[in-house]
Amino acid sequence: MNAKDEQFRSIYKTYMPMLRVIARDKGIPNDEIDDLVQDTFASYYSHYPLDWPDYQIKATLVKTMKNRCIDY
């Protein structure tokens, strides 16, 4: 596994629980939460750098998740 994969895995493990809570609080059905979380991380991975500071990663992931919840 390369460094980029390890970095992404670390980001996923750190922020996935928080994103699940956000989706649940926004009223997303439990069986749809994992799909929205996966979409959020896929969007982040394809559009943003993995080496941003933690606060910027968190803010981007939260904003993306909230927007996905609105779209849902």
C-alpha angles and dihedrals in degrees: 000000000000128000094259092055091049091049092051092047089053092050090048094050092047100048106026095086092050092049091050090054091050092051092047091049090051090057100254111158113254093243091057099046096083091052092053092047091051091047090050093052093043090053092048093047093051098044110029137050120257093218097066117124114274094251091055093047090049094048092049094048092047093049092047092049093048090050091049089051090052090049090050 
